[in-house]
Amino acid sequence: MSTNSLRSEITELYRRYDNGQLTASEAGTEEYATLDSFLDALETGDIRAAERQGGEWTANEWVKRGILLNFGLREIHSHTHGDVAYHDVLPLRETEDLPERGTRNTPDGTVIRRGSYVGGDAILMSPAFVNIGAYVGDGTLVDSCDTVGSCAQIGANVKLGANTLIGGVLEPVEDAPVVVEDDVSLGAGCRVTSGFVVGEGCVVGENTLLTPRIPVYDLVDEEIRYGRLPPERRAFTRFVESSVGEHDLFAGGAYKPAVVATDIEATTLDGTEREAALRE
């Protein structure tokens, strides 16, 4: 099925579902064939929850509606994965296509949900979770205890350090998801949420929280930014004085988190290149 045909069918299904004309108990073979084709297209990367247009990341609303339909029009079933029984509206993603593209995933806890894309030469360490609608690019490392949320877009040659959370943004459908562009390195324990965009080639220090609610003090362009880390930045958390200021409850004043962004130093690049060599 072509992308245009799939888009038309998903749009029509969502109209019926949203108007109360179609429920899970009423959906039949034709509707489920469309939903399965939609999930297949997500897994092959033919469609994505968000794309870059004119330099900005924009949500594909019809794709996010298609994901919602796969929950709204399906009933809970019992499934088995190895020796584990679980109960969900969707089975896990089949992974037979991964080794032929040079991608590997380790056992005992690596979960790739149906409707997610994983590129070639990628590594997924256990335990890790990749949710529906997520896109993981070629050569990317998803380390232990990482979560890649629904619709998150992860570029090529990205390193997600251990215990990193990439938040999911499924609703509202017009909101762009979290985006981590190509060649980014996120240190262990980072959190990226609420549609934040990490620009290409950035190196982010461990335990840094990137969210539109926390300002990014860009020392390169001398600007305060929200919701985006520009390309080629080294970023880390610092604490700045809060508007609460001095208060009886806060000895020495109150502080709030912020992110500081600077130029990437040569030693930082050397470190990321050494890690890339180890992965190869």
BAVEXLUM-649108 format. One record per residue (C-alpha): z, y negated, x; residue in one letter. Coordinates in steps of 0.1 Angstrom, whole numbers, plus 5000, padded with zeros to 4 digits. Example, Ala and Ser with C-alpha at 12.3 -4.5 7.8 and 13.67 -1.06 7.14 Angstrom:
BEGIN
507850455123a
507150115137s
END
This chain:
BEGIN
500050005000m
499149665014s
501749395019t
500249174992n
500249464967s
503849554976l
504949194973r
503349174938s
504949494926e
508449404940i
508149054924t
507249214890e
510049464893l
512549194901y
511448994871r
512049284848r
515349364864y
516549004863d
515548964827n
517549284817g
514349474809q
514849734836l
518049924846t
518850214870a
518850454841s
515450334829e
513750334863a
511250614867g
508850774892t
506550474895e
509450224901e
511050454928y
507650504945a
507450124949t
511050104962l
510450384987d
507250214999s
509149895003f
511850065025l
509150235046d
507449905052a
510849765064l
511350055088e
507850015103t
508249645107g
505349565085d
507649335064i
510749145075r
513548965058a
512748645077a
509948515099e
509448215122r
507247955106q
506447615123g
509347665148g
511947745120e
513248075107w
512548115070t
513848385047a
511248595029n
512848574995e
510748854980w
511849095007v
515549015001k
514949064964r
513349404972g
516549504991i
518649394961l
516449604938l
517149914959n
520849874950f
520449754915g
517950024904l
519550324921r
522550524912e
525150674936i
524251014950h
526051254973s
524351295007h
525051495039t
524651385075h
525551655099g
528951785087d
529751455069v
529451415032a
529051055020y
528150884987h
525750594985d
522650474966v
520550524997l
520450795024p
520550715061l
517350625079r
515450915094e
515350895132t
512651145143e
510350855152d
512750705178l
512250925208p
508450905207e
508850525212r
511450565240g
514450465218t
517650665220r
520850665199n
524050845208t
525851085184p
529151075167d
529050745149g
525650575153t
524550485117v
521050345110i
520750275073r
517550325054r
515350015054g
516149895089s
513749855118y
514449965154v
511849895181g
510750095211g
512750145243d
515950035225a
519450185230i
522050235202l
525450345215m
528050505192s
529750395172p
527250125160a
525950035126f
522549885117v
522349775080n
519449765056i
516849495062g
517949445098a
515349415126y
516149525161v
513449445187g
511949635216d
514249705246g
517449585229t
520849725235l
523249775206v
526449865223d
529550055211s
531349925181c
528549675172d
527449585137t
524049445129v
524349315094g
521849325065s
518649125072c
519749015107a
516848955130q
517449065166i
514648995191g
513349195221a
515349265253n
518549145237v
521949265249k
524649285222l
527949345241g
530449595229a
532349505197n
529849235187t
529349145150l
526049015138i
526748905102g
524548995073g
523048735049v
521548905018l
522448654991e
521448394982p
517948514988v
516648175000e
519148165029d
517848265063a
519748545080p
521448555114v
518748535141v
519148635178v
515948555196e
514348735226d
516148785259d
519548675247v
522748825261s
525848825239l
529148905257g
531649155243a
533449055211g
530948785200c
530648695164r
527448545150v
527548465112t
526148275083s
522548235093g
523248095128f
520248105152v
520748195189v
517848055208g
515648255233e
517148325267g
520748225259c
523748385276v
526848365255v
530348435269g
532548705255e
534548645223n
532548345213t
532248265176l
528848125165l
528847995129t
527447675113p
531047565106r
531847525143i
530147245163p
528047325194v
528547055221y
525147065238d
525746905272l
522146945282v
520746715255d
524046545249e
524046625212e
526446795187i
524647065168r
525547295139y
523947635131g
521847665162r
522147725199l
519047585217p
517047815240p
518147875276e
521747785272r
524947925286r
527547905258a
531347965256f
534347875235t
536547575241r
539147405220f
538947045211v
541546815194e
541746855156s
541646575132s
545146675122v
546146535156g
549846525164e
552046665137h
555646785136d
554447135130l
552247135161f
553947065194a
551546875216g
548946835189g
546547065169a
543247195182y
540147365167k
537547585183p
534147455195a
531247595215v
530147425247v
526447475258a
525347405294t
522347495316d
522147855327i
523147895363e
521348115388a
524348335392t
524448395354t
520748495354l
521348735383d
524148905364g
521948965333t
519049085355e
521349345371r
522449475337e
518749505327a
518049705358a
520949945349l
519449995314r
516050085329e
END
